[in-house]
């Protein structure tokens, strides 16, 4: 479904991602792990059209995205749930969800998807008329996920979905990510909680100083001595 081939992304003269290659097959949950500053979020932004490529290619469902705009990437079927939630604080919950469906014209299907989102996140339905900026951190994370789902994506990019959440909400967030995958949406997730990420994924990639240095199934990565020592505290 998604092929990232030899991608380099720069901030000025500094290469934040260097010759990264990965793939995500339809129906998979793939994780990208690594330390802060390794380039994980940068790579997701490049895939979603928020940053230009200095080199390499990104293909989605066999088509080259090149340096496509974020709008074109979303239209192709890739939604990005960003780090830090990034909800529209002065808009209501319902208005935020409407923004997720902004590019869609299938209004009957949008209404159906809204009902499904409220079934998945009952708290959001309770607060549908409330300003997003007044929600708790966990509720804002749910809203960010729900807003991305309203675009009806084929592939969801999650950037640190558990960041800043209380432990009980972290577990719930991972359950929601797994449920989204079970419902048929392919997932590529950046996550600092390596133990949780590797425990729930089909395959994973380790990014260090901008380069992908290890990859394998979740079980293979959990058994890797370097990953155990550097990221799992073992």
N, C-alpha and C positions, 0 to 999 in steps of 0.2 A: 504493500500500500504506500508506504513512505520510504524513500531512499535518500539518504544524505551521503554525498560522495565527495570526499576531499575538501570539505568546506573550511574556509578560513574567514574569520570575521575580525576586523580591526577597529580600534578606537584611535583615530589618528595614525601614528606610526606603530602603535602597540597592538600586537596580535593577541586577542583575548581567546580566540579559538583557532586551532591550527590543524588543518588537514583532517578534520573529523569525518569519520565514515560510520554510519549506523543504518539499520533498517527496522521498520516496524511492519509486521504483517497484519492483515485484516483480522480483527477479533482479539488481538493480543493486548496484554498490559505490559508495557516495557518501561523500565525505570532507568534514570540517569542519576548516578550518585557521585559524590566527590566533596571536597572541602569547600568552604567559603572562598570565592574568588577563583574557582577552577575554570569558570566559563560556562557553567550549566545554564544559567538564565540567559546568557548571551546567545547560546545556541538555540534555545527556544524562541527567542525574539527574531533570530534570523529565519527560522522555519516559518514563523507567522508573519513575516514581511515587515517587521518593525526595524530591522537593521539590514543594511545591504551586505551582499557577499563580496569579499575581496577575491575569492577564488572558490572553485568547486561548483557543485550543482545540487539542487534539491528537486526531487521528482515526487509527485503525488498521483497515485493511480495511473502511472505511466506517463504523465504529462510533466514537462519541466515547468517549475515555478519561476526559475531564473531569479530576477530581482523584482518579483511581482509585489504590488502594493498589499498592505494589510487587508484592504477591502476585497481585492481579488482572491487572496488566500482564504478569507472567510467565506466568500462565495463558492470557492472550490470545495469547501466542506471541512475546514480546519478551524477550530475555535480554541482560543487561548484564555485560560483562567490564570491571571497574573499573580505574581507574588505581591503580598500586601493588600489583596482584595480589590482595591481600586473601584469601589462602587461610586455612583454619583450621589454624594451625601445629601444634597438638597432636593433630590427627586424622591418620590415615594418608592416603596418596594415594587408596586405594580408598574410604575413608570420605568424603573430600572429593568424589569423583565421585558417590557415593551421595547426598550433599547436593544436588548439581545436579539429581538426579531426584526430589527429595523430594516434589514435588506430583504426580508421575505414579503411575498405578495399573496401567499396562500393563507388567507385569513381564517378559513374554517380550520385548517390544520394547526395554525398558530393557537387558536382557542383551545383545541384539543391538547396541544402540548402544554399550554398554561395549566390546564386541569391536572395533567400528569406531574408537572413540576410542583404544584401545590399538594398533590398526594404524596410526593417524595419528601417535601419539606412543609409539613403542616404549620409550623411556626410562621413561615412566610405568609401563608394565607391569612393567619390571624392578624398579621401586621401589614397587610397589603396596602393600607392607606397611610402608613407611618413613614416619615422621612428616613431614608437609609442611613444617614449620618447619626441617627439616634439609636441604632441597633447595637447590640453587643458585638464583640469581635467575632464570636462564633456564628452569630446570626448573619453578620456581614459576609463571612466566608461562605455560608450556605447560599446567600444571595448571589455572590460572585459565580458560584458553580451553576446555580439555576439560570442566571443570565446567559452564561455560555451555552447551556443546554437549549435555550430558546432559539438559537440559530439552527437547531437540528443538525449538529455536526456529525461527520463520519469519523473524525479523529479529534480527540480532546487533548490539549496540552495543559498539564497542571504544573504550576511552578510553586513549589513549597506549600502545598495545601495545609500542612499541619503547623506552619510557622506561627508562633505567638499564641497558640490555643492552649487551654487547660487540658490536662491529661485525658479527662473523660471525653472532651470534644475531639481530641486527636483520634481516639479510637473510632468515634462516630464518623469522622471525616473519611478515614480509610475505608470504613464500611460502605459509605456512599460512593467512593471511587470504584470499589469492587462491584457495587450494584450497577453503576453506570456501564461498566464493562459487561456484566452479565446481560444487560438489556441490549447489547449489540454494538455499543460504541467502542471503537478502538481507543486506547489510552497510551500516551507517552507522558510520564510523570517525573519531574525533578523533585527529589526529596532528600533532605539532610538526615532524616531518621533512617539510616541504612538498614538496620535490622528489620524494621517494619516494611521498608520498600522491597527488600530482597525476599522477605517472607511471603509477599503477595503477588509477585510478578512472574511472568513467563520467562523473560530474559532481562538482563541488565547490562549497562555499560558504565565503566568507571572513567571519569574525566579528571585528569590531574594536570595543572598548569596549561590548560587549553588543549590537551591531547587526550584522546581515548587510548588508555593503556591496558585495559582488561575488558573482556566481555564474556558472557556465558549465561546459562540458565540461573535462576535464582538460587537453586541448591548448589550449583557449582561455585557461584560467587560467595555464598555463605561459607563454603569450605575452603576458600582461597586464603592461605596464611597471611598474605600481605593485607588483604581486606580485613581479616579478623584483627590483626594487630593495629592497623591504622584507623579503622572505622567502626569496629565492633567492640573495642576495648578488651580483646582477648589475646 
